[in-house]
C-alpha cells in the first residue's frame, strides 16, 4: 500500500516561508532601506539605511535562538565606550526586546529573528599587512575574555561557532560527502587527516577560551590612520565561540596564504610575530600552528569545491588560485614550517639529539682508504680487469691496521 502522505497532491502539501524581510523590519524594528539577501539557510539579509549597515538573521532552531541571545549579551559589552574592540550592536524591537519571536500562520513558519548594526568603519583594502591582522586578532581575544567576564552573571549557554577547528574533522567529512570527484576529494581528505593527527596529540595542552574564529580582513571594518588602514571592529557575531586561542591566529595565517598573488609561503610570519608580541604563544601552540593553518586552508578549499558542485559554479578565476595555494601549502614540510615559526619568534629550538658512531668499537683513525679512481697509482698493467683486484687492493691497504675502506661515491676504473 502506498504511503498515504505521498498520495496528497503537491498543492495540498503545506509550504511555510520565512517572513518578508522588508515588511518584517518595518513592523518589528521600524526600519526600512536597501535589502540584500545573503547566501545560506536560514536566510539572512544586509540592510542599508542612513549610512548604517545592519544584518537581519532568521532561525527556527531554539538552540540557535539561544546562541543569538548569548551573542547579544556578549556584544553589549563590546562597545567603544568600554575601551574594547567594537562588535555588531544588537538592536531592540519596538517592544524593547533583542530576540524577536514570531508565530506561525497560514503563510509563514514560526521562528526567531535578530538584527545587529555593524560598527562604523570602512572595509579592508585588497591587501592588508599581516602584522596588522595578527596583532588585532590577539587584542580581540583579550577583549572578548574581558567582555565574557563582565557578562558572566547573565545566564547564557556557551557560545559555539561552525568555524571551530576543534570540529574540523567532522566538518570536512560532511562537506566532502557532496564532492564525488576522487581526484579533488582525496587530496583534501589526506591533508586534513595528516594535519589533525599532529594537532590531536597537542589538544590537551592548547588554551581554550572565547575567541573570534575568523578575524580576517573580509570580516573586519576599520579606519585610515596616516594613510594606513587599521581594523577597529568585526561584523559577524556567528564567528564568536569557544575554541583554541591559536586557532584564531591560524585563520589569519591561512587567509594570508590564500589571498596572495605570489607563492611566498613565509608571508604569514609577520602575523605570527605580531600576535605573539600581544599574546605570547605557548610551546604546544607553536607546534600546533602550522597543522592548524593547513586544516583551515583544507576546510576553505573543501567548502569551495562543494559550492562548485552544489551551486553549479564554473571553475573560474576564484577557484583555481585556491587550489594552487592549497597545493603549495600542503607540499611544505611541517618540520620546516615549524622551524620558520620558531625562528621568527626567536623561540628556542628543540634540543638536537646526540649523534654517535654506529660502530663505536672502531677507531676511525685506523681506517685506510683504498683509491680505486681512474687516477689511482694502484692500477697498472691492466690489473683493473681482474674481477678480484678490488679486494686485493683493499686487503693490501689494510695490512697494517687491519681496517680498510673504499671511498663513498667514487667512480672506479675497475668494475
Secondary structure, DSSP 8 states (H G I E B T S, - for coil): ---TGGGS-GGGS---B---HHHHHHHHT---SEEEEESSSS-EEEEEETTEEEEEEEE--HHHHHHHHHHHHHHTT-SGGGTS-B--EE---TTS-SSEEE---SSB--EEEEEEE--S-EE--SS--HHHHHHHHHHHHHHHHHHHHHTTTS-------TT-GGGHHHHHHHHHTT---HHHHHHHHHHHHHHHHHHHTTGGGS-EEEEETT--GGGEEEEEETTEEEEEEE--GGGEEEEEHHHHHHHHHHHHHHT-SS--TTTTHHHHHHHHHHS---HHHHHHHHHHHHHHHHHHHHHHHHHHHHS-----HHHHHHHHHHHHHHHS-HHHHHHHHHHHTT-----------SSTTS-GGG-EEE--BTT-TT--TTGGGSTTHHHHHHHHHTTTTS-EEE-TT--BS--
